[in-house]
C-alpha cells in the first residue's frame, strides 16, 4: 500500500539536536540542525488537553504526522511546520513492508523540541 501524493500536502522541516559548548559559561546548549527540508507530509491533529505543570498552564496538542520512509528519523528529532514545533514521540513504520512510510506521533506546545 502506498500513500498518494495528494495526502502529503504539507511541507515540513525535520531537525536534529546538536550540542554546542558556550565559551563563556562552558554550558552545553542545544542547537537544532536541519536534516531534511520541505518534506511532503500529512498532519492530522488528534486531541488537545490542558494541564498544569510547574504552576503554569500549558497546552499539549497531539498530532499524527505521516511521511514517506526515510532512514534515520528518530524520536530525538523535531518537526517544524509553519510557526509550530512538534516533538516526535515515536517512529512507527508501516505495518506491511516497514519501508513505505513512517507515522510520527507528535506533541506540540510543551517545549521547543
LUMLUMLUM-194301 format. One record per residue (C-alpha): x, y, z negated; residue in one letter. Coordinates in steps of 0.25 Angstrom, whole numbers, plus 5000, padded with zeros to 4 digits. Layout:
<atoms>
<atom><east>X</east><north>Y</north><up>Z</up><r>A</r></atom>
...
</atoms>
This chain:
<atoms>
<atom><east>5000</east><north>5000</north><up>5000</up><r>X</r></atom>
<atom><east>5005</east><north>5014</north><up>5004</up><r>X</r></atom>
<atom><east>5002</east><north>5028</north><up>5000</up><r>X</r></atom>
<atom><east>4996</east><north>5037</north><up>5011</up><r>X</r></atom>
<atom><east>5003</east><north>5050</north><up>5013</up><r>X</r></atom>
<atom><east>4991</east><north>5058</north><up>5010</up><r>X</r></atom>
<atom><east>4990</east><north>5053</north><up>4996</up><r>X</r></atom>
<atom><east>5004</east><north>5058</north><up>4993</up><r>X</r></atom>
<atom><east>5000</east><north>5073</north><up>4995</up><r>X</r></atom>
<atom><east>5008</east><north>5079</north><up>4984</up><r>X</r></atom>
<atom><east>5023</east><north>5083</north><up>4985</up><r>X</r></atom>
<atom><east>5031</east><north>5081</north><up>4972</up><r>X</r></atom>
<atom><east>5045</east><north>5082</north><up>4967</up><r>X</r></atom>
<atom><east>5052</east><north>5071</north><up>4959</up><r>X</r></atom>
<atom><east>5063</east><north>5075</north><up>4949</up><r>X</r></atom>
<atom><east>5072</east><north>5068</north><up>4940</up><r>X</r></atom>
<atom><east>5079</east><north>5073</north><up>4927</up><r>X</r></atom>
<atom><east>5093</east><north>5077</north><up>4927</up><r>X</r></atom>
<atom><east>5101</east><north>5081</north><up>4915</up><r>X</r></atom>
<atom><east>5110</east><north>5093</north><up>4914</up><r>X</r></atom>
<atom><east>5118</east><north>5098</north><up>4902</up><r>X</r></atom>
<atom><east>5116</east><north>5112</north><up>4898</up><r>X</r></atom>
<atom><east>5130</east><north>5119</north><up>4898</up><r>X</r></atom>
<atom><east>5127</east><north>5128</north><up>4886</up><r>X</r></atom>
<atom><east>5119</east><north>5118</north><up>4877</up><r>X</r></atom>
<atom><east>5124</east><north>5105</north><up>4882</up><r>X</r></atom>
<atom><east>5110</east><north>5100</north><up>4882</up><r>X</r></atom>
<atom><east>5105</east><north>5091</north><up>4893</up><r>X</r></atom>
<atom><east>5094</east><north>5097</north><up>4901</up><r>X</r></atom>
<atom><east>5085</east><north>5090</north><up>4911</up><r>X</r></atom>
<atom><east>5086</east><north>5095</north><up>4926</up><r>X</r></atom>
<atom><east>5075</east><north>5090</north><up>4936</up><r>X</r></atom>
<atom><east>5081</east><north>5086</north><up>4949</up><r>X</r></atom>
<atom><east>5072</east><north>5083</north><up>4961</up><r>X</r></atom>
<atom><east>5073</east><north>5069</north><up>4966</up><r>X</r></atom>
<atom><east>5062</east><north>5070</north><up>4977</up><r>X</r></atom>
<atom><east>5055</east><north>5082</north><up>4982</up><r>X</r></atom>
<atom><east>5042</east><north>5083</north><up>4990</up><r>X</r></atom>
<atom><east>5038</east><north>5068</north><up>4987</up><r>X</r></atom>
<atom><east>5024</east><north>5065</north><up>4992</up><r>X</r></atom>
<atom><east>5015</east><north>5061</north><up>4980</up><r>X</r></atom>
<atom><east>5001</east><north>5059</north><up>4975</up><r>X</r></atom>
<atom><east>4998</east><north>5065</north><up>4962</up><r>X</r></atom>
<atom><east>4986</east><north>5061</north><up>4954</up><r>X</r></atom>
<atom><east>4982</east><north>5067</north><up>4941</up><r>X</r></atom>
<atom><east>4977</east><north>5056</north><up>4931</up><r>X</r></atom>
<atom><east>4973</east><north>5063</north><up>4918</up><r>X</r></atom>
<atom><east>4976</east><north>5074</north><up>4908</up><r>X</r></atom>
<atom><east>4977</east><north>5075</north><up>4893</up><r>X</r></atom>
<atom><east>4980</east><north>5085</north><up>4883</up><r>X</r></atom>
<atom><east>4989</east><north>5082</north><up>4872</up><r>X</r></atom>
<atom><east>4997</east><north>5089</north><up>4861</up><r>X</r></atom>
<atom><east>5012</east><north>5088</north><up>4860</up><r>X</r></atom>
<atom><east>5021</east><north>5096</north><up>4851</up><r>X</r></atom>
<atom><east>5010</east><north>5105</north><up>4847</up><r>X</r></atom>
<atom><east>5008</east><north>5109</north><up>4862</up><r>X</r></atom>
<atom><east>4997</east><north>5105</north><up>4871</up><r>X</r></atom>
<atom><east>5002</east><north>5099</north><up>4884</up><r>X</r></atom>
<atom><east>4995</east><north>5093</north><up>4896</up><r>X</r></atom>
<atom><east>4998</east><north>5080</north><up>4901</up><r>X</r></atom>
<atom><east>4993</east><north>5076</north><up>4915</up><r>X</r></atom>
<atom><east>4995</east><north>5062</north><up>4920</up><r>X</r></atom>
<atom><east>4996</east><north>5060</north><up>4935</up><r>X</r></atom>
<atom><east>5000</east><north>5049</north><up>4945</up><r>X</r></atom>
<atom><east>5010</east><north>5053</north><up>4956</up><r>X</r></atom>
<atom><east>5012</east><north>5043</north><up>4967</up><r>X</r></atom>
<atom><east>5023</east><north>5044</north><up>4977</up><r>X</r></atom>
<atom><east>5029</east><north>5035</north><up>4987</up><r>X</r></atom>
<atom><east>5040</east><north>5025</north><up>4981</up><r>X</r></atom>
<atom><east>5053</east><north>5032</north><up>4978</up><r>X</r></atom>
<atom><east>5065</east><north>5025</north><up>4972</up><r>X</r></atom>
<atom><east>5070</east><north>5031</north><up>4959</up><r>X</r></atom>
<atom><east>5057</east><north>5038</north><up>4953</up><r>X</r></atom>
<atom><east>5058</east><north>5037</north><up>4938</up><r>X</r></atom>
<atom><east>5049</east><north>5041</north><up>4926</up><r>X</r></atom>
<atom><east>5060</east><north>5051</north><up>4922</up><r>X</r></atom>
<atom><east>5057</east><north>5060</north><up>4934</up><r>X</r></atom>
<atom><east>5047</east><north>5070</north><up>4936</up><r>X</r></atom>
<atom><east>5038</east><north>5075</north><up>4947</up><r>X</r></atom>
<atom><east>5035</east><north>5090</north><up>4952</up><r>X</r></atom>
<atom><east>5022</east><north>5093</north><up>4959</up><r>X</r></atom>
<atom><east>5019</east><north>5108</north><up>4961</up><r>X</r></atom>
<atom><east>5021</east><north>5114</north><up>4947</up><r>X</r></atom>
<atom><east>5019</east><north>5101</north><up>4940</up><r>X</r></atom>
<atom><east>5029</east><north>5092</north><up>4933</up><r>X</r></atom>
<atom><east>5025</east><north>5077</north><up>4932</up><r>X</r></atom>
<atom><east>5033</east><north>5068</north><up>4923</up><r>X</r></atom>
<atom><east>5034</east><north>5054</north><up>4929</up><r>X</r></atom>
<atom><east>5029</east><north>5044</north><up>4918</up><r>X</r></atom>
<atom><east>5031</east><north>5031</north><up>4926</up><r>X</r></atom>
<atom><east>5035</east><north>5026</north><up>4940</up><r>X</r></atom>
<atom><east>5025</east><north>5015</north><up>4945</up><r>X</r></atom>
<atom><east>5028</east><north>5009</north><up>4959</up><r>X</r></atom>
<atom><east>5017</east><north>5004</north><up>4968</up><r>X</r></atom>
<atom><east>5011</east><north>4990</north><up>4964</up><r>X</r></atom>
<atom><east>5013</east><north>4984</north><up>4978</up><r>X</r></atom>
<atom><east>5028</east><north>4986</north><up>4982</up><r>X</r></atom>
<atom><east>5033</east><north>4995</north><up>4971</up><r>X</r></atom>
<atom><east>5039</east><north>5003</north><up>4982</up><r>X</r></atom>
<atom><east>5028</east><north>5010</north><up>4989</up><r>X</r></atom>
<atom><east>5024</east><north>5021</north><up>4979</up><r>X</r></atom>
<atom><east>5026</east><north>5026</north><up>4965</up><r>X</r></atom>
<atom><east>5015</east><north>5030</north><up>4955</up><r>X</r></atom>
<atom><east>5021</east><north>5040</north><up>4945</up><r>X</r></atom>
<atom><east>5012</east><north>5042</north><up>4933</up><r>X</r></atom>
<atom><east>5016</east><north>5057</north><up>4928</up><r>X</r></atom>
<atom><east>5013</east><north>5066</north><up>4917</up><r>X</r></atom>
<atom><east>5012</east><north>5081</north><up>4918</up><r>X</r></atom>
<atom><east>5013</east><north>5093</north><up>4909</up><r>X</r></atom>
<atom><east>5020</east><north>5087</north><up>4897</up><r>X</r></atom>
<atom><east>5034</east><north>5091</north><up>4901</up><r>X</r></atom>
<atom><east>5043</east><north>5095</north><up>4913</up><r>X</r></atom>
<atom><east>5047</east><north>5081</north><up>4916</up><r>X</r></atom>
</atoms>
